[in-house]
């Protein structure tokens, strides 16, 4: 059985003794605690596998104990013993982080079944967390920094603001945050693209409505906040939200209660909110298009996801993962491999659409390759494959300052990258000659190459692959 040791918190010694006897019948070692405070101390000293606490031990104390266990000892299975929980009690227990209820007069069979069911749920959540983690490719320094911030905030309920250009993987980051929260990962993840909902309907989409609330509201409907209860709500492109919806969202984030459109009744919601934007929200606040108070509420913990041109060291691994996904969609037995020449072409493209554009390019190439297991450069989309290599837009080229601003250091690094690659092409891959073309010492040239690889602006070994192959040598 999953649980070997249990901590039991009852309302009286006889009740604690009865619960302990049933647990021992299941082969579980029992440690009784007289109060929730005592149990909290025991949890910190030596976490058990199972926590059984009676709801009559004090509502506030029980909720506090469950919340502490959920936050600090997420591996502990947590059950509340009660006869008939009210709806309000049920909501409180879910919020506090219990795995479920057991009737006060439960028997050994009921306890065993509850433990097995909770353990299966935990295993499913663990698989989901592992899958979410595998989607975070973080070989480049830029992505390692973003991933470190995501791991730091994932176990908390803090509202996270994901910033980045379109296609940089903000939804992947939201899935990672959800899957790595010790409690919410077993709840729903609900995503809403705010810009895709027609004007006037976003409030109904988020908060639900009652019958007759507006023309066409023929029946009651729950909103996305209620659907996400106990889990995570991901609000993508929040910058497109209209002022009226911004006001209601701010109130919900402050009070953690919603009211459906057309109703005065309020309902508690337990939701971790993650928002995303490809626009500079500070600039929108200055222009009067986004509420300042809402900005400060959603930007508690901002995480910037770098564009693909700033994380080219991640590209080979991303191509591998996307090729596996494309193979599944196409019904292939194994993913296609990309030739060195195809990878060079991918590394040289500017990727204005970021990872989403890369995914489309990999899927396109997989289909075009047909029965061949090796994807060639000519299988890539024409704009990526190019004609000669020098005719194609290069990653990081034509960097311009926009109203959103740019990273000066990163822009300079992009320019250095282009100068180094161009010099290597002109020098046929001879690094000493390339350094002369740039009026640099060879050691300085090599140091710049190493730094650009560490920053993720060059795929490791990319400079070496620019050297022409000898006649008869396979590429």
C-alpha positions, 0 to 999 in steps of 0.5 A, spaced: 500 500 500 502 507 498 501 509 505 506 506 511 505 511 516 499 515 518 498 522 522 491 522 525 488 528 528 481 527 532 476 531 536 477 526 542 481 520 544 476 515 543 475 517 536 482 518 535 483 511 537 478 508 533 481 511 527 488 509 529 485 502 529 482 502 522 489 504 519 493 499 523 488 494 520 490 496 513 498 495 515 499 502 517 503 505 523 499 510 526 502 516 530 496 520 534 496 528 535 491 531 539 491 538 536 492 541 529 497 545 532 501 539 534 500 535 528 503 541 524 509 540 528 510 533 527 509 534 520 515 539 520 519 534 524 518 527 520 512 527 514 508 521 514 505 518 508 498 519 510 494 525 514 487 523 517 484 529 520 477 530 523 473 536 520 471 538 528 478 539 530 476 546 528 475 549 521 481 554 521 486 550 524 484 544 519 484 549 513 491 551 516 494 544 517 492 542 510 494 548 507 501 547 510 501 540 508 500 541 501 505 547 501 511 544 505 509 536 504 506 535 498 507 528 498 503 527 504 496 524 502 491 528 506 484 526 508 478 530 512 474 525 516 466 528 516 459 526 516 456 530 511 460 536 508 456 542 506 458 545 500 462 551 503 466 546 507 467 542 501 470 548 497 474 550 503 477 543 503 479 543 496 482 550 497 486 548 503 489 542 499 485 536 501 485 529 497 478 528 499 473 526 504 472 520 508 466 519 512 467 519 520 465 512 520 469 509 515 472 502 515 478 499 512 476 497 505 474 505 504 480 507 507 484 502 502 480 504 496 481 512 498 488 511 498 489 507 492 485 512 488 489 518 491 495 515 489 493 513 482 491 521 481 498 523 484 502 518 479 498 521 473 500 528 476 507 526 476 507 524 469 504 530 467 509 534 470 514 530 467 511 531 460 511 539 462 518 539 464 520 536 458 517 541 453 522 546 456 528 546 452 534 550 456 540 549 453 541 557 452 543 561 457 537 566 455 532 560 456 536 557 462 534 564 466 527 564 464 526 556 466 530 558 473 524 563 474 519 559 472 521 553 477 522 558 482 515 561 482 511 554 480 510 551 487 506 558 489 500 561 488 503 568 485 500 571 479 505 570 473 506 575 468 509 571 461 512 576 457 514 575 450 513 575 442 508 571 439 510 564 438 515 564 444 512 558 448 508 562 453 502 557 453 508 551 454 510 556 460 503 556 463 503 548 462 509 548 466 507 552 472 501 548 472 504 541 472 509 543 477 504 546 483 504 541 488 496 541 489 493 545 482 497 540 478 491 535 479 486 540 478 484 543 471 488 548 466 483 552 463 486 557 457 483 563 454 485 567 449 482 574 450 483 576 443 479 571 440 473 572 444 468 577 441 467 584 444 462 584 449 462 576 450 469 576 454 465 577 461 461 572 460 466 567 457 470 568 464 465 569 469 459 565 466 452 568 466 445 567 468 439 565 463 436 572 460 442 576 462 443 578 455 440 577 448 441 570 446 442 567 454 437 562 453 440 558 459 445 558 465 453 558 463 459 557 468 465 561 466 472 559 465 474 561 472 469 556 475 471 551 470 478 552 473 476 552 480 482 548 484 487 549 478 490 554 473 487 559 469 491 562 463 489 568 460 493 569 454 494 576 450 491 580 456 493 586 453 487 586 448 482 586 454 477 591 454 476 596 460 470 593 463 472 586 463 479 589 466 475 592 472 471 585 473 478 581 473 481 586 478 475 585 483 476 577 482 483 577 483 483 582 489 477 578 492 477 571 489 470 571 488 466 571 482 459 573 480 456 571 473 453 576 468 446 578 470 447 575 477 448 578 484 450 572 487 457 571 489 461 565 488 468 563 491 473 561 486 480 558 488 484 559 482 492 560 480 492 565 475 497 566 469 497 571 464 501 573 458 502 578 453 506 580 447 505 587 448 509 592 453 503 593 458 507 599 461 506 602 455 499 601 454 498 603 461 501 610 459 497 610 453 491 609 457 489 602 454 490 598 460 489 599 467 495 601 472 492 598 478 490 591 474 498 592 471 500 592 478 496 586 480 498 581 474 505 583 474 507 580 481 512 576 478 514 577 470 518 572 466 520 574 459 521 568 454 526 570 449 525 569 442 528 564 438 533 568 435 536 569 442 536 562 444 539 558 437 543 553 442 536 550 443 534 549 436 537 542 435 533 539 441 527 543 439 527 540 432 528 533 435 522 534 439 518 538 434 520 532 429 517 527 434 511 531 434 510 532 427 511 524 426 505 522 431 501 527 427 503 524 420 502 517 423 509 515 422 513 510 426 519 514 427 521 521 427 525 524 421 532 526 422 534 533 419 541 533 415 546 537 417 545 542 411 538 543 413 540 544 420 544 550 418 539 553 414 534 553 420 540 556 424 541 561 419 533 563 419 531 569 423 524 566 425 520 572 426 514 567 428 519 564 433 518 557 436 511 556 433 514 558 426 519 553 427 514 548 429 510 549 422 517 548 418 518 542 421 511 539 420 512 542 413 519 538 412 516 532 415 511 531 410 515 533 404 520 528 406 515 523 404 518 516 406 525 518 406 528 518 414 533 524 412 530 531 411 534 535 406 535 542 406 530 542 400 524 539 404 524 546 408 519 551 406 522 555 401 523 562 405 527 558 410 531 554 405 533 560 401 537 560 394 544 561 396 545 562 404 547 569 403 541 571 400 537 569 406 535 573 412 540 572 418 538 571 425 538 578 429 539 582 422 536 589 421 535 590 429 531 596 430 529 600 436 521 599 437 517 603 442 517 596 446 525 597 447 530 592 446 536 589 450 542 593 447 547 588 449 543 583 446 542 587 439 550 588 439 551 580 440 546 579 434 551 584 430 557 581 432 554 574 430 553 576 423 559 579 422 563 573 425 559 568 420 560 573 414 567 573 415 567 566 416 564 565 409 568 569 406 574 566 409 572 559 407 571 557 414 579 559 416 578 562 423 585 566 423 583 569 416 576 571 419 579 574 425 584 578 420 578 580 416 575 583 422 581 586 425 581 582 431 586 577 434 585 570 433 584 569 440 579 575 441 575 572 435 575 565 438 573 568 445 567 571 442 565 565 438 565 561 445 561 567 448 556 567 443 555 559 443 554 560 451 549 566 450 545 561 445 546 566 439 550 560 436 549 553 435 555 549 438 560 547 432 556 552 427 562 556 426 566 549 424 560 547 420 561 553 415 568 550 413 566 547 406 567 539 405 572 536 401 570 533 395 567 526 396 566 527 403 559 526 405 555 532 408 
